[in-house]
Amino acid sequence: MWTDGACKGNPGVGGWGVLMRSGGHTKELFGGEAATTNNRMELTAVIEGLGALKRRSTVLLHVDSTYVMQGIQSWIAGWKRNGWRTASKQPVKNAELWRALDEAVARHDVQWRWVKGHAGDPGNEAADALANKGVDQVRAAAR
C-alpha cells in the first residue's frame, strides 16, 4: 500500500490518495476536503487505506510523510500515556485522526516503509496523482 496527501495552500484545498496492490489486483482510492492541511491529508490517506481492508491483513505500507512515520513509531505512545498531550503539555494536533490511525493500525499487521516523495517511486507517484485527483474533485464540486 502507498499513501499520500496533498494540499493546495496549507491550509487549503486538500486531497488524499491510496494505491493498494495484492497479487495481480490493484485498487485506487482518493478523496479530499475543501479546507484542510497537508498533515491531515497524509493521516487520512493511511486511515482510509487501512479501513478499506475487509479482514486482518499484513500490509507493507509506504508513506512519504515523516510526520506520519514519527508520529506512529515514536510520538503516539507518549501522547496516549499523557492523555493526548505533547511533552510540552499542549493538546496533540489532529488527535482525532491519530486515534483513528491507532485503531486502524491495531486491526492489521503493518510494516512501515518511508519513501522519498517525488523521487520516482512508482507507487508513491501513483498515490500522489490520486491525492491530486482528490483535490481536483473537491474543486470541481465547489464550482
C-alpha positions in Angstrom: 0.0 0.0 0.0 1.2 3.5 -0.9 -0.5 6.6 0.6 -0.1 10.3 0.1 -1.7 13.6 0.9 -1.7 16.9 -1.0 -2.7 20.4 -0.1 -3.0 23.5 -2.3 -2.2 26.1 0.3 -1.6 24.9 3.8 -4.3 25.2 5.0 -6.3 25.0 1.8 -8.0 22.5 -0.5 -6.6 19.1 0.1 -6.7 15.5 -1.2 -5.6 12.1 -0.2 -4.7 9.0 -2.3 -4.1 5.3 -1.8 -2.7 2.7 -4.1 -3.2 -0.9 -3.0 -1.7 -3.9 -4.7 -2.1 -7.6 -3.8 -1.1 -10.3 -6.2 -2.5 -9.2 -9.6 -5.1 -6.9 -8.1 -4.9 -3.1 -7.8 -7.3 -0.7 -6.1 -7.1 3.0 -6.1 -8.8 5.3 -3.5 -8.9 9.1 -3.3 -10.9 11.9 -1.7 -10.4 15.4 -0.4 -11.6 18.3 1.8 -12.2 21.9 1.0 -10.3 23.3 4.0 -7.6 21.2 5.5 -3.8 20.7 5.9 -1.2 18.5 4.3 -0.7 16.6 7.6 -4.4 15.9 7.9 -4.5 14.5 4.3 -1.4 12.4 5.0 -3.1 10.8 8.0 -6.4 10.5 6.2 -4.8 8.6 3.4 -3.4 5.9 5.7 -6.7 5.7 7.7 -8.8 5.3 4.5 -6.4 2.7 3.0 -6.3 0.5 6.1 -10.0 1.0 6.6 -10.7 -0.4 3.1 -9.3 -3.8 4.0 -12.1 -6.2 4.8 -10.2 -8.5 7.1 -7.0 -8.5 9.1 -4.1 -8.2 6.7 -0.4 -8.0 6.6 0.4 -4.6 5.0 3.7 -3.2 3.7 2.7 0.5 4.0 4.8 3.1 2.1 4.5 6.7 3.2 6.5 9.8 2.3 5.4 11.7 5.4 7.9 11.9 8.2 5.1 13.4 10.3 3.1 10.1 10.0 6.2 7.9 10.4 7.5 9.7 13.5 4.0 10.0 15.0 3.1 6.4 14.7 6.6 5.0 15.6 7.8 7.4 18.2 5.3 10.0 19.5 2.0 8.2 19.8 2.9 6.1 22.8 3.8 9.2 24.8 0.7 11.0 23.7 -1.5 8.2 24.8 0.4 8.0 28.1 0.0 11.8 28.6 -3.8 11.9 27.8 -3.2 13.1 24.2 -0.9 15.9 25.3 2.5 16.6 23.9 5.7 16.7 26.0 5.1 20.4 26.5 1.5 19.7 27.8 -0.2 21.0 24.7 -3.1 19.2 23.1 -1.9 16.9 20.2 -2.8 18.4 16.9 -5.1 16.2 14.8 -5.7 14.0 17.8 -8.9 12.5 16.4 -7.0 11.4 13.3 -4.2 10.0 15.3 -6.7 8.0 17.4 -8.4 6.7 14.2 -5.0 5.7 12.8 -4.0 4.0 16.0 -7.3 1.9 15.8 -6.8 1.1 12.1 -3.2 0.0 12.7 -4.3 -2.3 15.5 -6.6 -4.2 13.2 -3.7 -5.2 10.9 -0.1 -6.3 10.8 1.6 -3.2 9.4 5.2 -2.8 8.4 6.0 0.8 7.8 8.3 1.9 5.0 9.3 5.6 4.4 9.9 6.6 0.8 11.2 9.9 -0.5 8.3 11.8 -2.1 8.6 12.9 -5.8 11.7 10.8 -6.2 10.4 8.3 -8.8 9.0 5.5 -6.6 6.1 4.3 -8.9 3.7 3.5 -6.0 4.4 6.9 -4.4 4.0 8.8 -7.7 0.6 7.0 -8.2 -0.6 7.8 -4.7 0.4 11.4 -5.2 -1.5 11.6 -8.5 -4.6 10.1 -6.7 -4.2 12.7 -3.9 -4.2 15.5 -6.6 -7.3 13.8 -8.1 -8.9 14.3 -4.7 -8.0 18.0 -4.8 -9.5 18.3 -8.3 -12.7 16.5 -7.2 -13.2 19.0 -4.4 -12.5 22.0 -6.6 -14.9 20.7 -9.3 -17.7 20.2 -6.6 -17.2 23.8 -5.5 -17.9 25.2 -8.9 
